[in-house]
Amino acid sequence: MTCIGVVDTTFARVNMGAVAIDEIKNLLPNATVKRITVPGIKNTVWGALRLIRDGCDAVIVLGWVGPTPVDKYSYLATSIGLMQLQIETGALILDVTVHEEEGGGDEKKLKEIALDRTRKHVWNLVEMLRGGLERYAGKGLRQGYPHAGEII
Ligand SMILES: Cc1nc2c(=O)[nH]c(=O)nc-2n(C[C@H](O)[C@H](O)[C@H](O)CO)c1C
């Protein structure tokens, strides 16, 4: 049976982990879902490693990145750590982040971005596991925003 891991943070201002689990259960009702919540983005690599060692085939990492340079350096370091973890384990890790400034100061918009991005990346993860993303190649898909569409 497929096991999907979910890593999220208490730093996030939207409960993206709960939304991701809901969406995984909609799309893959028979999958086992395991979740680890960590304080902040730099702890997510540890969370993902734990879930992979615990038998997960793929992990979705839901990060929330603040607006300051130190937040961006932390995200860069984390992202490299997650890539390294994929190289070492061969497990699929989807690094899904919301940057605080994406809302342009509008909290409602920021929440919508976070929810849409989370749901659409869960769909991406499920399709990747099924090998079914090819038919969407070049379609201008976006997560957190309306799809841009293919240029014909
Ligand atoms: C972190 C991030 N992640 C995504 C993503 O996963 N999917 C996506 O479509 N867009 C993301 N963006 C925003 C893009 O950089 C870009 O600003 C928007 O897609 C609008 O074109 C950002 C900033």
The ligand as a MOL file (V3000), in Angstrom:
LIG
                    3D

  0  0  0     0  0            999 V3000
M  V30 BEGIN CTAB
M  V30 COUNTS 23 24 0 0 0
M  V30 BEGIN ATOM
M  V30 1 C 7.1090 29.4420 -3.8880 0
M  V30 2 C 6.2600 29.4520 -5.1060 0
M  V30 3 N 5.7420 28.2720 -5.4900 0
M  V30 4 C 4.9700 28.2110 -6.5960 0
M  V30 5 C 4.4030 26.9970 -7.0140 0
M  V30 6 O 4.5880 25.9610 -6.4070 0
M  V30 7 N 3.6230 27.0090 -8.1230 0
M  V30 8 C 3.3690 28.1370 -8.8390 0
M  V30 9 O 2.6540 28.0690 -9.8430 0
M  V30 10 N 3.8820 29.3080 -8.4440 0
M  V30 11 C 4.6720 29.3820 -7.3540 0
M  V30 12 N 5.1930 30.5640 -6.9470 0
M  V30 13 C 4.8070 31.7680 -7.6910 0
M  V30 14 C 5.5120 31.8880 -9.0170 0
M  V30 15 O 6.8590 32.2410 -8.8040 0
M  V30 16 C 4.7860 32.9290 -9.8840 0
M  V30 17 O 4.8440 34.1810 -9.2660 0
M  V30 18 C 3.3250 32.5660 -10.0830 0
M  V30 19 O 3.2010 31.2540 -10.5340 0
M  V30 20 C 2.6230 33.5320 -11.0350 0
M  V30 21 O 3.0850 33.3540 -12.3410 0
M  V30 22 C 5.9920 30.6250 -5.8310 0
M  V30 23 C 6.5820 31.9130 -5.3770 0
M  V30 END ATOM
M  V30 BEGIN BOND
M  V30 1 1 1 2
M  V30 2 1 2 3
M  V30 3 2 2 22
M  V30 4 2 3 4
M  V30 5 1 4 5
M  V30 6 1 4 11
M  V30 7 2 5 6
M  V30 8 1 5 7
M  V30 9 1 7 8
M  V30 10 2 8 9
M  V30 11 1 8 10
M  V30 12 2 10 11
M  V30 13 1 11 12
M  V30 14 1 12 13
M  V30 15 1 12 22
M  V30 16 1 13 14
M  V30 17 1 14 15
M  V30 18 1 14 16
M  V30 19 1 16 17
M  V30 20 1 16 18
M  V30 21 1 18 19
M  V30 22 1 18 20
M  V30 23 1 20 21
M  V30 24 1 22 23
M  V30 END BOND
M  V30 END CTAB
M  END
